[in-house]
Amino acid sequence: MAANRMPAADVDISADLVRRLLVSQHPDLGRLPVEFLANGWDNALFRLGTELVVRMPRRQLGATIIEHEQRWLPSLAPRLPLPIPYPERTGHSALGYPYSWSVVPYIPGTPAADEEPGDLDSAAVAAAVGGFLGALHVPAPPDAPANPFRGVPLAGRAPNLAANLGLLEGAVDRDLALRSWESALAAPGYDGPPRWLHGDLHPANILVLDGQVSGVIDFGDITSGDPATDLAVAWMLLPPAWHGAFRAAYEAAGGPPGDALWQRARGWALNLALVFLAHSADNPQLRRVGRRTLRAVLG
């Protein structure tokens, strides 16, 4: 079902480069073993010893957003009920590498995207992720990072949704998807204060260990706006029977109430499902997330 590949890297990053940057800027860490861990759309990750991860932007967009993580995550982390990879150390461009970079705590677990839904404790996951988002979604300061793609009015994503439907022609029930989209657009828009958002919350960015949530990672798209963007994760992560428990945990932790919020969240889930399906030709993990989410939204 996928049509396009992940964005190409703007710079080559190797374990040897990471090691040399550490030796030059954080020599106390330079002797720890460095091992490639994973590539995301914006960053390459390297395991550093047993307790740390080095987060290296692989393209210019990643270089911009990692500075947002460095600025905001240290102040957000202490009040969140799940571990997040806030920067413990930061690095600067050197040795031919052009971007800032971070050293963050290693959070044990595997991405929820790699787990079968039946292998997760849905009650615990609904409570943990709902509570996490309720705690995160407080009003943000005026200088919170802006993001033109997340937290914005849902109607603004209509051209993107239409383009992705075009890429997926024949692989998605277009009429059914458009009916679901129109239903979400009919909900009243968000008129509250812009709230802190993770901005890219999907099962590949939620870690689980022994069926329980162990942490939330990849805050590169951190922004503020309509919390419906983040709440789309309910359709990506949980069976429909557990959406009520997720919502209850969210509101109990301080998240704003209201049915319109959840109608918009369903629209965001549809939009993101189509994004994942149309742009994951070389990322089977996100392709699985897209398929599961589309089934949940249209089912």
Phi, psi and omega per residue, in radians:
M1 nan -0.168 -3.034
A2 -1.548 2.524 -3.073
A3 -1.980 -0.571 -3.058
N4 -2.166 2.771 3.138
R5 -1.618 2.892 3.048
M6 -1.063 2.730 3.097
P7 -1.041 2.462 3.110
A8 -1.273 2.653 3.095
A9 -1.290 2.526 3.062
D10 -1.537 -0.242 -3.056
V11 -2.578 2.513 3.078
D12 -1.462 2.307 -3.130
I13 -2.218 2.227 -3.140
S14 -2.172 2.848 3.068
A15 -1.058 -0.599 3.120
D16 -1.131 -0.736 3.086
L17 -1.080 -0.774 3.126
V18 -1.039 -0.774 3.140
R19 -1.073 -0.760 -3.122
R20 -1.181 -0.650 3.079
L21 -1.120 -0.704 3.113
L22 -1.126 -0.769 -3.134
V23 -1.042 -0.677 -3.070
S24 -1.403 -0.500 -3.025
Q25 -2.004 -0.457 3.088
H26 -2.397 1.235 -2.993
P27 -1.042 -0.431 3.107
D28 -1.197 -0.323 3.094
L29 -1.734 -0.149 -2.976
G30 -1.160 -0.341 -3.125
R31 -1.621 -0.081 3.123
L32 -1.290 2.563 3.112
P33 -1.145 2.477 3.128
V34 -2.058 2.272 -3.111
E35 -2.445 2.298 3.093
F36 -1.027 2.378 -3.103
L37 -1.959 -0.905 -3.080
A38 -2.977 2.775 2.960
N39 -1.916 2.298 2.925
G40 -1.834 -3.062 3.109
W41 -1.081 -0.614 -3.001
D42 -2.001 -0.368 -3.022
N43 -2.390 2.636 2.933
A44 -1.811 2.444 -3.089
L45 -2.016 2.401 3.131
F46 -2.265 2.278 3.072
R47 -1.275 2.351 -3.135
L48 -2.146 1.828 -3.049
G49 1.106 -2.549 -3.109
T50 -1.810 -0.238 -2.972
E51 -2.128 -0.014 -3.029
L52 -2.334 2.799 3.035
V53 -2.351 2.419 3.050
V54 -1.745 2.243 -3.059
R55 -1.933 1.963 -2.996
M56 -2.059 2.011 3.054
P57 -1.001 2.372 -3.141
R58 -1.864 -0.056 3.054
R59 -2.685 2.909 -2.997
Q60 -1.026 -0.674 3.126
L61 -1.052 -0.723 3.105
G62 -1.103 -0.598 3.115
A63 -1.129 -0.632 3.126
T64 -1.221 -0.806 -3.033
I65 -1.348 -0.411 3.108
I66 -1.161 -0.478 3.075
E67 -1.172 -0.543 3.054
H68 -1.148 -0.730 3.085
E69 -1.050 -0.781 -3.117
Q70 -1.126 -0.571 -3.112
R71 -1.347 -0.711 -2.905
W72 -1.897 -0.548 -3.010
L73 -1.124 -0.646 3.120
P74 -1.027 -0.525 3.121
S75 -1.500 -0.445 3.126
L76 -1.419 -0.614 -3.000
A77 -0.960 -0.761 -3.028
P78 -1.106 -0.397 -3.084
R79 -1.794 0.125 3.140
L80 -1.710 2.484 -3.043
P81 -1.437 -0.038 3.075
L82 -2.199 2.609 3.090
P83 -1.091 2.477 3.026
I84 -2.296 2.725 -3.090
P85 -1.485 1.228 3.096
Y86 -1.268 2.576 -3.096
P87 -1.202 2.078 3.019
E88 -1.500 -0.537 3.074
R89 -2.386 2.696 3.031
T90 -2.243 2.709 3.097
G91 -2.283 2.884 -3.109
H92 -2.135 2.973 -3.115
S93 -1.070 2.418 3.138
A94 -3.061 2.847 3.043
L95 0.987 0.562 3.137
G96 1.505 -0.112 3.075
Y97 -1.579 2.227 -2.889
P98 -1.624 -0.015 -2.936
Y99 -2.112 2.855 2.909
S100 -1.279 2.751 -3.108
W101 -2.605 2.955 -3.021
S102 -2.351 2.654 2.929
V103 -1.971 2.123 -3.028
V104 -2.179 2.826 3.092
P105 -1.139 2.516 2.985
Y106 -1.386 2.216 3.108
I107 -1.876 2.046 -3.093
P108 -1.172 2.632 3.113
G109 2.334 3.036 3.087
T110 -2.141 2.698 -3.135
P111 -1.056 2.386 3.088
A112 -1.038 -0.420 3.115
A113 -1.105 -0.399 -3.117
D114 -1.594 -0.037 -3.110
E115 -1.724 2.544 2.967
E116 -1.290 2.429 -3.098
P117 -0.885 -0.626 -3.121
G118 -1.230 -0.240 -3.135
D119 -1.508 -0.161 -3.134
L120 -1.691 2.602 3.013
D121 -1.439 1.659 -2.998
S122 -1.043 -0.660 3.130
A123 -1.098 -0.787 -3.136
A124 -1.193 -0.681 -3.138
V125 -1.162 -0.767 3.118
A126 -1.042 -0.768 -3.133
A127 -1.170 -0.740 -3.063
A128 -1.221 -0.851 -3.082
V129 -1.295 -0.688 3.064
G130 -1.066 -0.778 3.114
G131 -1.146 -0.661 3.099
F132 -1.062 -0.823 -3.112
L133 -1.204 -0.630 3.074
G134 -1.059 -0.658 3.111
A135 -1.289 -0.604 -3.129
L136 -1.275 -0.672 -2.953
H137 -1.399 1.005 3.023
V138 -1.707 2.800 3.104
P139 -0.956 2.356 -3.098
A140 -1.666 2.727 3.101
P141 -1.240 2.822 -3.096
P142 -1.059 -0.457 -3.106
D143 -1.663 0.298 3.028
A144 -1.046 2.618 -3.106
P145 -1.022 2.436 3.058
A146 -1.557 2.601 3.092
N147 -2.502 2.057 -3.071
P148 -1.300 -0.090 -3.040
F149 -1.994 -0.305 -3.067
R150 -2.233 2.508 3.140
G151 1.359 0.028 -3.097
V152 -1.570 2.946 3.059
P153 -0.979 2.385 -3.064
L154 -1.006 -0.648 -3.112
A155 -1.043 -0.471 3.133
G156 -1.171 -0.261 3.125
R157 -1.610 0.041 -3.088
A158 -1.035 -0.792 3.120
P159 -1.061 -0.676 3.119
N160 -1.137 -0.747 3.131
L161 -1.093 -0.752 3.133
A162 -1.105 -0.712 3.132
A163 -1.106 -0.744 -3.135
N164 -1.214 -0.623 3.030
L165 -1.063 -0.663 3.099
G166 -1.109 -0.701 3.112
L167 -1.149 -0.491 -3.075
L168 -1.763 0.360 -3.106
E169 -0.895 2.212 3.125
G170 1.561 -0.271 -3.126
A171 -1.802 -0.223 -3.104
V172 -2.289 2.482 3.059
D173 -1.260 1.671 -3.027
R174 -1.067 -0.770 -3.095
D175 -1.108 -0.770 3.136
L176 -1.124 -0.733 3.122
A177 -1.088 -0.740 -3.118
L178 -1.196 -0.600 3.084
R179 -1.137 -0.734 3.105
S180 -1.124 -0.684 3.128
W181 -1.125 -0.781 3.136
E182 -1.113 -0.627 3.089
S183 -1.099 -0.720 3.114
A184 -1.183 -0.690 3.141
L185 -1.151 -0.404 -3.128
A186 -1.286 -0.250 3.125
A187 -1.230 2.548 3.048
P188 -1.001 2.525 3.125
G189 -1.267 2.924 -3.136
Y190 -1.346 2.254 -3.132
D191 -2.188 0.293 3.116
G192 -1.612 -3.075 3.107
P193 -1.194 2.541 3.043
P194 -1.003 2.251 -3.100
R195 -1.933 2.636 3.077
W196 -0.982 2.379 3.099
L197 -2.258 2.519 2.931
H198 -1.099 -0.793 3.039
G199 1.620 -0.371 -3.120
D200 -2.547 0.823 -3.021
L201 -1.524 1.843 3.065
H202 -2.473 2.982 -3.007
P203 -1.079 -0.345 3.066
A204 -1.292 -0.276 3.135
N205 -1.878 0.220 3.041
I206 -2.053 2.150 -3.119
L207 -1.676 2.487 3.109
V208 -2.255 2.612 3.117
L209 -2.484 2.112 -3.110
D210 0.970 0.695 3.083
G211 1.421 -0.077 -3.115
Q212 -1.915 2.691 3.098
V213 -1.312 2.224 -3.119
S214 -1.888 -0.243 3.118
G215 3.049 2.945 3.090
V216 -2.188 2.274 -3.022
I217 -2.144 3.070 2.990
D218 1.037 1.306 3.101
F219 -1.651 0.468 -3.090
G220 -1.057 -0.471 -3.140
D221 -1.741 0.353 -3.124
I222 -0.928 2.337 -3.062
T223 -2.803 -2.941 3.060
S224 -2.344 2.812 3.128
G225 2.586 -2.514 -3.103
D226 -1.289 2.085 -3.109
P227 -1.148 -0.181 3.118
A228 -1.003 -0.521 3.141
T229 -0.989 -0.866 -3.127
D230 -1.225 -0.600 -3.051
L231 -1.212 -0.209 3.031
A232 -1.003 -0.357 -3.114
V233 -1.058 -0.398 3.128
A234 -1.008 -0.712 -3.126
W235 -1.326 -0.392 -3.140
M236 -1.446 -0.452 -2.877
L237 -2.010 -0.578 -2.917
L238 -2.093 2.565 2.951
P239 -1.083 2.607 -3.096
P240 -0.946 -0.540 -3.114
A241 -1.101 -0.321 -3.087
W242 -1.819 0.075 3.119
H243 -1.151 -0.620 3.112
G244 -1.107 -0.714 3.110
A245 -1.157 -0.666 3.082
F246 -1.059 -0.832 -3.140
R247 -1.107 -0.717 3.137
A248 -1.092 -0.735 3.122
A249 -1.145 -0.671 3.132
Y250 -1.086 -0.868 -3.095
E251 -1.218 -0.604 3.108
A252 -1.139 -0.508 3.135
A253 -1.518 0.035 3.076
G254 1.962 -0.008 3.108
G255 -1.178 2.566 -3.106
P256 -1.182 2.516 3.118
P257 -1.526 3.062 3.019
G258 2.214 2.303 -3.134
D259 -1.147 -0.581 -3.111
A260 -1.066 -0.617 3.113
L261 -1.009 -0.735 -3.084
W262 -1.373 -0.489 3.002
Q263 -1.117 -0.778 3.104
R264 -1.147 -0.647 3.132
A265 -1.063 -0.679 3.092
R266 -1.108 -0.678 3.071
G267 -1.107 -0.707 3.081
W268 -1.111 -0.670 3.117
A269 -1.083 -0.723 3.085
L270 -1.100 -0.838 -3.136
N271 -1.008 -0.794 -3.093
L272 -1.251 -0.598 3.065
A273 -1.020 -0.749 -3.138
L274 -1.214 -0.621 3.048
V275 -1.034 -0.864 -3.103
F276 -1.083 -0.728 -3.101
L277 -1.218 -0.602 -3.064
A278 -1.475 -0.214 -3.022
H279 -2.376 0.715 -3.108
S280 -2.440 0.665 -3.117
A281 -1.035 -0.526 3.138
D282 -1.986 0.397 3.125
N283 -2.356 1.463 -3.091
P284 -1.087 -0.468 3.130
Q285 -1.098 -0.887 3.131
L286 -1.220 -0.505 3.082
R287 -1.116 -0.719 3.085
R288 -1.099 -0.735 3.109
V289 -1.052 -0.763 -3.133
G290 -1.075 -0.762 -3.130
R291 -1.122 -0.810 -3.137
R292 -1.072 -0.759 -3.086
T293 -1.157 -0.751 -3.136
L294 -1.078 -0.744 3.102
R295 -1.065 -0.730 -3.105
A296 -1.155 -0.716 -3.098
V297 -1.259 -0.727 -3.048
L298 -1.599 -0.216 -3.025
G299 -1.165 nan nan
